[in-house]
Amino acid sequence: KVPVLREPEIMGAVYLRDESEALIQLERTQETARSGAGLTGTYWEMQGAKSSVRIKSGQKVMFVVRLAYGIDPGSFSLTPLDVRNDTRRTRSDTKNRSVPLSLPFNVTKVGESSYGLMPVKDLAAGEYAFSHSTAIDVYCFGVDADPSPVGVKPRRP
């Protein structure tokens, strides 16, 4: 049986479902196509160096999107972003430099017209965006590194 969640308010917008199962809309922005010297192909750029929506590294997450009938949730892509000055931009796929790198995610039906998007692997610290293949709107979030010091083991009683 599929667990039924509260449906996202805005159709097509991507939300983060937090531990309390509340839905938090990801930062919505628009991407601009750019091409640069020394870069193969086109990359997409978003304003601002950091998303206001943050999760912790290693945190199990599910993103949720509500779609109109007939829209394939697999037409979304999850893209890691590089930060350059006060912008974020897509990375090229090493296998095909003319397209942005896309990370795999699993899709599950979680409501009447909503789908859960779960990254296959834990996301490393950095900036990310979900985008639909036919839209210029992107939904951004960031992953913050675990604040515990590297190499320090917890003390055992």
C-alpha positions in Angstrom: 0.0 0.0 0.0 1.3 3.5 -1.0 1.6 5.9 2.0 -0.6 8.9 1.3 1.0 12.3 2.0 -0.4 15.8 1.9 -0.4 17.0 -1.7 1.9 19.9 -2.5 0.1 23.2 -2.9 1.7 24.3 -6.2 1.5 22.0 -9.3 4.9 21.4 -10.8 6.9 22.9 -7.9 9.4 20.6 -6.1 9.2 20.4 -2.3 11.4 18.9 0.4 9.6 16.6 2.8 11.2 17.0 6.1 11.4 14.5 9.1 8.0 15.7 10.4 6.5 15.1 6.9 6.0 18.9 6.4 6.5 20.1 2.8 9.0 22.9 2.3 9.0 24.4 -1.2 12.5 24.5 -2.7 13.9 27.8 -3.8 12.3 28.6 -7.2 14.4 30.5 -9.6 15.0 30.7 -13.4 17.9 29.4 -15.3 19.6 31.3 -18.1 21.5 29.5 -20.9 25.1 30.6 -21.2 28.2 29.4 -23.2 31.7 30.3 -22.2 35.2 30.4 -23.4 36.9 27.1 -22.9 33.6 25.3 -22.1 32.1 22.8 -24.4 28.5 23.4 -25.1 26.0 25.4 -23.1 25.6 25.5 -19.3 22.7 26.8 -17.3 23.2 29.6 -14.7 21.2 30.7 -11.7 21.6 33.8 -9.6 23.0 33.6 -6.0 25.8 31.5 -4.7 23.7 29.5 -2.2 20.2 28.3 -1.9 18.1 29.4 1.1 16.8 25.8 1.5 19.4 23.6 3.2 19.7 20.0 4.3 22.4 18.1 6.2 24.9 15.8 4.5 23.8 12.2 5.0 20.2 13.2 5.8 17.7 10.8 4.1 15.5 13.0 2.0 12.5 12.8 -0.2 11.5 15.5 -2.6 7.8 15.7 -3.7 6.3 17.1 -6.8 2.6 17.2 -7.8 2.0 16.8 -11.5 -0.8 17.2 -13.9 -2.2 14.0 -15.4 0.1 12.6 -18.1 3.3 14.4 -17.0 6.1 12.0 -16.5 8.0 12.6 -13.2 11.0 11.0 -14.9 11.2 14.2 -17.1 12.7 16.0 -14.1 16.5 16.0 -13.7 18.6 16.4 -10.5 21.7 18.4 -11.3 24.7 19.3 -9.1 25.8 22.9 -9.4 29.1 24.6 -9.3 29.4 28.0 -7.5 31.1 30.8 -9.5 31.2 34.2 -7.7 27.6 35.0 -7.0 26.1 32.4 -9.4 25.4 28.7 -9.6 25.8 26.8 -12.8 25.3 23.3 -14.2 28.3 20.9 -14.7 28.8 19.1 -18.0 28.3 15.4 -18.1 31.7 13.8 -18.6 30.3 11.3 -21.0 28.5 13.9 -23.1 29.9 17.4 -22.5 27.1 19.1 -24.4 24.5 18.2 -21.7 24.4 18.9 -17.9 25.4 16.2 -15.5 22.3 14.6 -14.0 22.2 12.4 -10.9 19.9 9.4 -10.7 16.9 9.3 -8.4 14.0 6.9 -7.7 10.4 7.9 -8.3 7.5 6.6 -6.2 3.9 7.6 -6.2 3.1 9.2 -2.9 -0.4 10.8 -3.4 -3.2 11.2 -5.8 -1.1 13.2 -8.3 2.2 13.5 -6.4 5.5 11.7 -6.7 8.5 11.2 -4.4 11.9 11.8 -5.9 14.7 10.2 -3.9 18.3 10.5 -4.8 19.9 7.0 -5.4 23.0 8.0 -3.4 23.6 10.4 -0.5 24.3 13.8 -1.9 27.7 15.3 -1.1 27.9 18.9 0.3 27.1 21.4 -2.4 24.4 23.1 -4.4 21.7 21.2 -6.4 18.7 21.9 -8.6 15.7 20.0 -9.9 14.4 21.0 -13.3 11.8 19.8 -15.7 12.9 19.2 -19.3 10.4 21.7 -20.7 10.6 24.6 -18.1 13.0 27.4 -17.3 12.0 27.3 -13.6 14.4 25.4 -11.4 14.0 24.3 -7.8 17.3 24.7 -5.8 18.6 23.4 -2.5 21.9 23.0 -0.8 23.5 20.2 1.2 25.7 21.3 4.2 28.6 19.2 5.4 28.3 17.3 8.7 29.6 19.8 11.3 31.3 17.1 13.4 35.1 17.5 13.2 36.9 15.0 10.8 38.8 12.3 12.6 37.2 12.8 16.0 35.5 9.6 17.2 32.7 9.8 19.7 33.7 8.8 23.2 32.3 5.6 24.6 31.2 5.5 28.2 
